[in-house]
Amino acid sequence: MSETLKTAAFLLGAIALVVAASVTQPEQRAASIFNDEGQPFYPEFRDPQAVKAIEVVDYDESTATARPLKVEFRKSRWVVASNHDYPIDVGDRLAKTAAALIDVRKDRVVSNLSQDHGKYGVIDPLDPKVTDLQGRGKRVTLRDAQKGVLADFILGKPVEGKAGWRYLRTPGDKRVYAVKTEADPSARFADWVNAGLLRIPTANIRKITVAGYSVNPSAGTIEQGENLVFTHENADWKPESARSVAATLDNLKIVDARPKPAEMARDLRDGQFQASMTTALTLRQFGFLLTQSGRILATDGEMAVEMANGVAYQIRFGDVASSSGDAAKASGADRYLFVTTTWDAARATKYGDTSGAGEKAARDLNARFAEWFYVITNADFQKLKLKR
């Protein structure tokens, strides 16, 4: 074979190899991308009862801040660890969340590129290296009793045109999947706390008295407003406008809570409130003023709610919650609430209750309210601030 023919043969062979590589390599790459489709993310996570903590981090694009929430089983009870260990009854919420995340599978690969994370909304909200304010997802981490990770996901945007599907990836992995899951745990404190903060059934309310004063704790001055009285007689409210107040009290939910000092909580539980400098300073932080006579006044007034069983709630409206900030304070924001209860036999008899059950109810309620300054939304606060 001449040198010319040999050279031509080598060239043809090289061309054939190039063509073969161009045909087979994309298939190999494609196969490597899809090689885990259908597999579970965490095959060893099978028992929802093994979950003893859930961490949810959402991202608020309007304020460019991450909102973390952690619920944990500690000392034989569930608490919101991210909110001062506020005790809660998770009921079946945690079990449903865990069960929804147990069998999540890698249904369909949609991208293997980290630059697509924003497009699918799966940027880690805790990643400090990413500067994008949009495209961040919700991170959900489930842990066992030893703090070990059972599952860890970043939930992204819903999949277009496929109800019950959303984009998802795991932290540390750039691959993005479209998965079928209904899991969407909330990072809002209010969604984990039992509804009916005050346990005031509308049908059992007999009288609402609104003391419309306001206090400037810094100056120690009181601006006296109008006192209003609303009564519930024969299933009718007088005036009718009080019906919305009663409904708000019945459905009142808290969005946060702050612990009271142990000494103050003990005194409130025992029904022997002690006026001290420490107590006065603490109350002032939350918008309440302790007078020399031992009376507690509130920044935005108070209301008394009398029940058919002789229990009376004293609900005081304090300052704007510290987490709301100065800008929110100017426009109106979440408010601190200070709640106590009393029982009076004569009041119970007046409303036709001679069972005496209200005495224990008031004691139990005081024990429940004693440890916390509650925070309610500005919307609920405005509904409760009735004017004539």
Backbone hydrogen bonds, N-H to C=O, Kabsch-Sander energy under -0.5 kcal/mol:
donor,donor_aa,acceptor,acceptor_aa,energy
6,K,2,S,-2.3
7,T,3,E,-2.5
8,A,4,T,-2.2
9,A,5,L,-2.4
10,F,6,K,-2.4
11,L,7,T,-2.2
12,L,8,A,-2.4
13,G,9,A,-2.4
14,A,10,F,-2.4
15,I,11,L,-2.4
16,A,12,L,-2.3
17,L,13,G,-2.1
18,V,14,A,-2.3
19,V,15,I,-2.6
20,A,16,A,-2.6
21,A,17,L,-2.6
22,S,18,V,-2.3
23,V,19,V,-1.4
24,T,20,A,-2.7
25,Q,21,A,-2.3
27,E,23,V,-0.6
28,Q,24,T,-2.1
29,R,25,Q,-2.9
30,A,26,P,-3.0
31,A,27,E,-2.5
32,S,28,Q,-2.1
33,I,29,R,-1.7
34,F,30,A,-1.9
37,E,34,F,-1.4
38,G,106,K,-3.2
39,Q,36,D,-1.9
41,F,104,V,-1.8
45,F,42,Y,-1.6
46,R,44,E,-1.0
50,A,47,D,-1.6
51,V,48,P,-1.3
52,K,143,R,-2.8
53,A,143,R,-1.2
54,I,71,V,-2.5
55,E,141,T,-2.8
56,V,69,L,-3.0
57,V,139,R,-2.6
58,D,56,V,-0.5
58,D,67,R,-2.2
60,D,65,T,-2.8
61,E,59,Y,-0.8
63,T,60,D,-0.6
64,A,60,D,-1.4
65,T,60,D,-1.4
67,R,58,D,-3.5
69,L,56,V,-2.3
71,V,54,I,-2.5
72,E,79,V,-2.7
73,F,52,K,-2.7
74,R,72,E,-0.7
74,R,77,R,-3.3
77,R,74,R,-0.9
78,W,88,I,-0.6
79,V,72,E,-2.6
80,V,86,Y,-2.6
81,A,70,K,-1.1
81,A,79,V,-1.2
82,S,70,K,-1.4
83,N,80,V,-1.8
84,H,81,A,-0.5
85,D,80,V,-1.1
86,Y,80,V,-1.1
86,Y,83,N,-1.0
88,I,78,W,-2.4
90,V,88,I,-0.7
93,R,90,V,-2.2
96,K,92,D,-2.5
97,T,93,R,-2.2
98,A,94,L,-3.0
99,A,95,A,-2.8
100,A,96,K,-2.2
101,L,97,T,-1.1
102,I,98,A,-1.1
103,D,99,A,-0.8
104,V,101,L,-0.7
106,K,39,Q,-2.9
107,D,105,R,-2.2
108,R,178,A,-1.4
110,V,176,V,-2.7
111,S,176,V,-1.5
116,D,113,L,-1.6
117,H,114,S,-1.7
120,Y,116,D,-1.7
121,G,117,H,-0.6
121,G,118,G,-0.7
122,V,117,H,-2.7
123,I,135,G,-2.2
127,D,124,D,-1.7
130,V,127,D,-0.7
137,G,123,I,-2.8
138,K,155,L,-2.5
139,R,57,V,-2.3
139,R,137,G,-0.5
140,V,153,F,-2.6
141,T,55,E,-2.6
142,L,151,A,-2.7
143,R,53,A,-2.5
144,D,148,G,-2.2
147,K,144,D,-1.9
150,L,142,L,-3.2
151,A,142,L,-1.4
153,F,140,V,-2.6
154,I,169,R,-2.7
155,L,138,K,-3.3
155,L,153,F,-0.5
156,G,167,Y,-3.3
157,K,120,Y,-2.2
159,V,165,W,-1.8
162,K,159,V,-1.8
165,W,162,K,-1.6
166,R,179,V,-2.3
167,Y,157,K,-2.9
168,L,177,Y,-2.3
169,R,154,I,-1.5
173,D,170,T,-2.1
176,V,111,S,-2.6
177,Y,168,L,-2.9
178,A,108,R,-3.1
179,V,166,R,-2.6
179,V,177,Y,-0.5
181,T,164,G,-1.9
181,T,179,V,-0.8
189,F,187,A,-0.5
191,D,188,R,-1.0
192,W,188,R,-0.5
192,W,189,F,-1.7
193,V,189,F,-0.8
197,L,252,L,-2.7
204,N,201,P,-1.5
205,I,201,P,-0.5
205,I,202,T,-1.4
206,R,306,E,-2.9
207,K,306,E,-1.4
208,I,230,F,-2.8
209,T,304,A,-2.8
210,V,208,I,-0.5
210,V,228,L,-3.0
211,A,209,T,-0.6
211,A,302,E,-2.8
212,G,210,V,-0.8
212,G,226,E,-0.8
214,S,223,E,-2.0
215,V,299,T,-2.0
216,N,221,T,-2.6
220,G,216,N,-2.4
221,T,216,N,-1.2
223,E,214,S,-3.2
224,Q,222,I,-0.7
228,L,210,V,-2.3
230,F,208,I,-2.9
231,T,238,K,-1.8
232,H,206,R,-2.3
233,E,231,T,-0.6
233,E,236,D,-2.4
236,D,233,E,-1.8
238,K,231,T,-2.4
242,A,239,P,-1.4
243,R,240,E,-2.1
244,S,241,S,-0.8
245,V,241,S,-0.6
246,A,242,A,-2.2
247,A,243,R,-2.1
248,T,244,S,-2.1
249,L,245,V,-2.3
250,D,246,A,-2.0
251,N,247,A,-1.7
252,L,249,L,-0.7
255,V,375,V,-2.7
256,D,375,V,-1.0
258,R,373,F,-2.7
260,K,371,E,-2.8
265,A,261,P,-2.6
266,R,262,A,-2.3
267,D,263,E,-2.1
268,L,264,M,-2.3
269,R,265,A,-2.2
270,D,266,R,-2.1
271,G,267,D,-0.7
272,Q,267,D,-2.2
275,A,273,F,-0.5
276,S,274,Q,-0.6
280,A,276,S,-2.5
281,L,277,M,-2.5
282,T,278,T,-2.2
283,L,279,T,-2.6
284,R,280,A,-1.9
285,Q,281,L,-1.3
286,F,282,T,-0.8
286,F,283,L,-0.9
287,G,284,R,-1.2
288,F,283,L,-2.4
289,L,297,L,-2.6
291,T,289,L,-0.6
291,T,295,R,-2.8
294,G,291,T,-1.6
297,L,289,L,-3.2
297,L,295,R,-0.6
299,T,287,G,-2.2
300,D,317,F,-2.7
301,G,298,A,-1.4
302,E,211,A,-1.7
303,M,315,I,-2.3
304,A,209,T,-2.7
305,V,313,Y,-2.3
306,E,207,K,-2.9
306,E,304,A,-0.5
307,M,311,V,-2.9
308,A,204,N,-2.1
310,G,307,M,-1.8
312,A,342,T,-2.8
313,Y,305,V,-2.6
314,Q,340,T,-2.9
315,I,303,M,-3.0
315,I,313,Y,-0.6
316,R,314,Q,-0.6
316,R,338,F,-2.5
317,F,301,G,-2.5
318,G,316,R,-0.7
318,G,336,Y,-2.7
319,D,286,F,-2.2
321,A,334,D,-2.7
324,S,321,A,-2.2
325,G,322,S,-0.8
328,A,324,S,-0.6
329,K,325,G,-1.6
330,A,326,D,-1.6
331,S,327,A,-1.2
332,G,328,A,-1.6
335,R,376,I,-2.5
336,Y,319,D,-2.3
337,L,374,Y,-2.6
338,F,316,R,-2.0
340,T,314,Q,-1.8
342,T,312,A,-2.0
344,D,310,G,-1.5
348,A,344,D,-2.1
349,T,345,A,-2.5
350,K,346,A,-2.2
351,Y,347,R,-1.5
352,G,349,T,-1.5
353,D,348,A,-3.2
354,T,352,G,-0.6
359,E,356,G,-1.2
360,K,356,G,-0.6
361,A,357,A,-1.9
362,A,358,G,-2.5
363,R,359,E,-1.8
364,D,360,K,-2.7
365,L,361,A,-2.3
366,N,362,A,-2.4
367,A,363,R,-1.9
368,R,364,D,-1.6
369,F,365,L,-2.6
370,A,366,N,-1.9
372,W,369,F,-1.4
373,F,258,R,-3.2
374,Y,337,L,-2.0
374,Y,372,W,-0.6
375,V,256,D,-2.0
376,I,335,R,-2.5
381,F,377,T,-2.2
382,Q,378,N,-2.6
383,K,379,A,-1.5
384,L,380,D,-1.6
385,K,381,F,-1.0
386,L,384,L,-1.6
